[in-house]
Amino acid sequence: MFKRILIANRGEIAVRIIRACNDLSIESIAIYSHADRESLHVKMATYTYAISEDPIKGYLNPDLIIEAAKALEAEAIHPGYGFLSENALFAKKVKEAGLVWIGPNSEVIAKMGDKNAARNLMIANGIPVVPGTEPLNALSIYEIYKIANKIGYPIILKASSGGGGRGIRVVWKEEELEASFNACKREALTFFKNDDVFMEKYIQNPRHIEFQILADNYGNVIHLLERDCSIQRRHQKLIEIAPCPTISSDLRRRMGTVAVAAAKAAKYTNAGTVEFLVDDSNDFYFMEMNTRIQVEHGVTEEITGLDLIARQIRIANGEILDLTQSDIHPQGYAIEARINAEDVHNDFIPNPGTITAYYPSLGPFVRVDSYIYKDFTIPPFYDSMVAKLIVKAGSYDLAVKKLHRALNEFKIRGVKTTIPFLINICNDKDFRKGNFDTSYLEAKINDLLPQERFDESDLIAAMAVALVSHFEE
């Protein structure tokens, strides 16, 4: 087993990986920017390395990270999710430096990271895909109009190198196409340094179902059941459920078989996720494959009893997968709610600041993955997610009730969070019945927004400012 692993990430996922390392008696190295110097992952790691004064650049510099790994004698690098986790060049450089990359090889990352290449690979292997095109950049706008009319509106434009909800535009009618195409190209170039854009038929109001994959280096591939990720806002997931409360055993079996076939077609190793869209007729289509651990991996851990981060490390260390598909059965239902520091009454804009009180939920089958604590100041430079609340119960109905209870117990003061909004989702009758798709929040968001109230901590802060002002006068 590895003696020491560097974690090329920050925040919640870095904390999660450190805990897995501790369970396996592996030393951990946390890298950090100046803005992250007080983050929990820095306090927990065996060793730490200041990667950059800049809040972002260090986490995105492969050479600096590899230099840190060598300086502190790491044997392997775990990329987590986000940042460079799906960067094929980084994975290649790690291997060339004589280190182990905890994830699939760089060739697979490159192939599956190119949406068009991944799509063609799936077609060649009989995997169902949404009707669509090659990249459109070499075509004239008039040719693009012709293709869209042939596919039929609505269509969706996607960045070939996209992810995380970026570089996506839904086009409902011909008049919107040119402006949407140009906007999609600009966003793709900004976020992915690649402005290739392709077109697909837009499947209206599908369910977003993904299958967790585990594959070793010896050709053994299994899936660990599915997650329903349909509760989304602007293509960003808010709540994830495992297993999906509304698909049949037959559909689960068929989708799982296809997910494993997709992973085998890609010659995939380590942990990954095959994502599908499922329409009203229960027809399903390959959407993409994520070549990293997912934010929502915890719900799969809860229903399978498997530590996915530990499994990633063990596979990267050369261990054979000691599980077969027949070993995997769902043990109840798990739900994850992402808690973000955001102002829900101001278009969900991030709301960084200092945590004045922090009381995470407790109780049987309640789990909190987070990197914050009382008196910690959330930096303004990163994703607004500050905690993941994960609950498990014997049925979906009981899991929703437990999530509702746990959200009501969860207290974060000093910043505004999405907790009240998530509580209202739990109270919604359609969510309680599992009656939702990717249009759920778009249709219901105004009804789900909590009543605005003046927070107790805001009142205390305002009084303190008023008193200081009074005495200064």
Residue, then its C-alpha position, 0 to 999 in steps of 0.5 A: m500500500f502507498k505510504r504517502i498521498l498528495i491531495a491535489n484539491r481543497g475543501e470538503i473533498a480533500v477532507r474526505i480523502i484525508r479520512a480515507c487515507n487515515d483509515l488505510s494508515i496512509e500519510s496525507i499531504a494537503i496543498y493550499s493557497h493563502a486563502d485556504r490556510e485555515s481550511l479544515h483539510v490543512k489542519m487535518a493532513t499529515y503534511t501541508y504545502a503552500i502551493s500559491e499565494d493566488p487563490i486559484k492558480g496553484y490548484l490549476n498548475p500541474d508542475l507546481i503540484i508535482e513539485a510539491a509531491k516530490a518535495l514531500e516524497a508522495e508516491a501517488i496523487h489523488p485529484g478529487y473532483g473539479f480543478l485538474s481532476e479530469n485534466a488528461l495532461f496532468a494525469k500524464k505528467v503525474k505518471e511521467a514523474g514516476l508517481v501514481w495517478i489515482g484515477p483512470n489513465s490519461e488516454v481515457i480521460a482525454k477520450m471521455g472528456d471530449k464529448n464528441a469522441a465519447r459519443n462516437l465511441m458509444i455509438a460504435n459499441g451499441i450504446p444508445v445516444v441522443p441524436g446529434t452532431e459532430p462539432l459545428n465550428a467549421l460549418s457556416i451558420y446557414e449549415i447549422y440552421k439546416i442541421a437544427n431544422k433536421i433534428g427538430y427544435p428544441i435542440i441543445l448546444k454543448a461545449s465539447s470539453g464542457g462539464g459542471g453545467r458550463g457551455i450549455r444552451v437550450v435553443w427553443k426556436e430558430e430565431e435564438l440559434e445564432a446568438s445561443f451558438n455564439a454565446c456557447k462558444r464564448e463560454a466554452l473558450t473561457f472555461f475550457k480553452n476549447d470553443d468546439v460546440f456540438m448539437e443534440k436533440y433536447i430531451q424535454n424534462p428527462r430524469h438524470i440518472e447516473f451509474q457509479i462504476l468500479a473497474d480494476n486494472y485487470g478487466n473487472v468492471i461492476h456498477l454500484l447502482e444508480r443515483d437520481c440527480s434530477i433536482q438541479r438548478r441551472h444544470q447544477k445538482l442540488i439533491e441526489i438520491a440512491p437508488c432512484p425511487t421511481i425506476s423499475s428493477d428491469l430498467r435498473r438492470r438494463m441501464g446497469t448492463v449498458a453502463v458497464a458496457a460503456a466503461k468496458a468500451a472506454k477501457y476504463t479503470n478506477a471509479g467513474t460515473v456513466e450519466f444517462l437521460v431517461d425520458d417519459s417512455n423509459d428510453f435512456y440515452f448516454m450523456e457523458m462519463n465523468t472520469r473522477i469521483q463525484v460530489e455525490h459519491g456518498v449516497t452510493e457509499e451509504i447504500t452499498g457499504l463501500d468506501l469509494i475513496a478507499r476503493q480508488i486508492r486500492i485499485a490504483n495500488g494494483e489490487i484486484l477488485d474483490l467484488t462481482q455484480s452479484d455482490i451489489h444490492p441496495q441497502g435502503y435509500a440515501i439522499e444527499a442535500r448540498i448546502n451552499a453559502e448562497d442568498v436564495h433571495n438574491d438569485f442564489i449569489p454566493n454569500p461568503g463570510t465568517i461562520t459565527a455558529y456551526y451545529p451540524s446534524l447528528g443522529p442515526f444514519v446522518r452524515v455530514d461531509s464539510y470543511i467549515y467550522k465555527d469562526f472559519t471564514i469562507p473564502p470568496f474564490y471557490d464553489s459555494m458548497v460548504a457541506k453535504l448532508i447525507v441521510k439513509a433510511g429503509s424507504y424513500d419516504l423515511a429518508v425524506k423525513k429524516l432529511h427534513r429533520a436533519l436540515n431543521e437541526f443543521k445550524i450555520r450562522g454568519v452567512k446565508t445558506t440554502i438550508p431553508f430552501l432545501i427544507n421547503i423541497c422536503n415539504d413538497k408533495d411531489f418531491r416526497k412522492g419521487n415525482f420529479d425530473t430535471s424541470y422540477l426546480e424550474a417549475k417550482i422555484n418560486d413556490l419553494l423559496p423560503q419567506e425572507r426573514f432577518d437573521e438573528s446573527d445579522l441583527i446582533a451584528a447590526m446592533a454592534v455596528a450601531l453601538v460602535s458608531h454611537f460611541e465614536e460620535 
